[in-house]
Amino acid sequence: MANGQLCQMISRICEDLSSGECRRLLYLCGSLDTDSCGSDHVREVLTSWLSRGRVDHLYLVELLFRLRCFDLLKKLFHISKQEVEGILGQDRALSEYRVLMSDVSEDMGTEDLESLKFLLSGSLPRERLARAKSFLDVIVELEKLDRVSSERVELIEQCLKDISRVDLARKVKGYQNLTSAPENENIAEPERRRLSYQSPVEEYRLQSDPRGECLIIDCVGSDGDMLEEMFSWLHFKVTLVKWLGVGDTLSLLRQAAQQRENQDVDAFACCIISRGTATDLLATDSHRLGLRLDTVRHLFTPDCCPRLAGKPKLFFIQTYSVSDPQDCSSRPTGHLAHREEDLETDGGGEPLSVETDGGEGYPSVESVPTDADVFWSHCWTDEGQLDEKHHQSVYLQALREAVLRGQRRRTHLVGVHTEMNGVIFNHNRRNPGARYNINLRHTLRKNLYML
């Protein structure tokens, strides 16, 4: 998003936040001056940081997520809580310590707060305790006196135990364990210390040459060449095929799932541009014999496509909804039944053991759920869009631009998709008669960086 659009987003966010949410937002941003917590002050702070490059689209998304303002996420950024959970990984901008303190504050009731204030009456001046209306207010005062910091949370843990909030004390202890480095490790900053504890499987391996196989099926003659250029630039081996019928589309997808080359690459991508219905791809067929979208997904599950087990499988589908589809009950021979609800964000199904690189040249065995490692992005719009001269899909163009920006900033794929959501949301607001609908469902278990 451009800075002008981000300024508008900041203004709309501030209009909808309560004074308590404004106070928490300032604290999450690193400020200890939370007394001036009006929306105008928050707008000035965020706008100032935007001009200095400290605030971007993903920063605002993370702020709203941490404030638990899920309705605003949906309203302003057209993104769900589940999608943001998938984005937040190595790209977190907010301090883990401040996020923890904010969460504890939200989970603490009035009686617990009064007990905590009584417990700290010998540590904080009476007038400051009297002004404290939340757990965060108490934390701010303790931080000002250097009694608590991102590296010293023992006092908070003990106080939570003393007021019988053992559940919250455990959260603080968990944070402390995560950020405590070994005694012989000389690391000064807590952020650097946390990096040493990141899981070695947090990123998908994408180092083969080529990086992956990419199949592009363009049944409307639009944007296929652009996608071929993009995936070639990403070092994928690309196969572009145009103007296929349903039967040939199914055959080609089966061949792609079973080809031996899948064994030698680290990823697979499939892009399909086609007329369709809510559940079927119609390709170039006029008699409306549809290919189920569920079938496409099922062809690449580990039991059907073992050579891609444990590897990311990416699908970008642009369908143009027909105005009056005929009966799609007749399927091409070999239609596979596979319900859409079988693919959930958290994965599922029986696990499959695949061999991965365990380091030092030794293999290790990883248990992979049947529907794991799938990134399924589906966009649909009205067939009438194709009547426009030199039509290009807003969704696919947004994908290309977001991927290019993502490589410059090293943004993982789910974060790239979040930017696409924002572009499509703004397009729909400006062009209500040419609306694009987008849906992301993924079972990625690690972050995926395309380069």
ABEGO torsion letter per residue (X at the ends): XBAAAAAAAAAAAAAABBAAAAAAAAAAAGBABAABABAAAAAAAAAAAAAAGABBAAAAAAAAAAAGBAAAAAAAAGBBAAAAAAABBAABABBAAAAAAAAAAAABBAAAAAAAAAAAAAABBAAAAAABABAAAAAAAAAAAGABBAABAAAAAAAAAAAGBAAAAAAAAAAAAAABBBAABBBABAAAAAAAABBAAABBBBABOBABBBBBBBAAGBGAAAAAAAAAAAGBBBBBBBGBBAAAAAAAAAAAAABAAAAABABBBBBBBBBBBAABBAEABAAGBBBBAAAAAAAABAAABAAABGBBBBBBBBBBBBABBBBAABBBBGBBBBBAAABBAAEEEBBBBBBBBAEGGBBBBBBBBAABGBBBBBBBBBAAAAABBGBBBAAAAAAAAAAAAAAAAGBBAAAAAAAAAAAAAAAAAABAABBBBBBBBBABABBBBAX
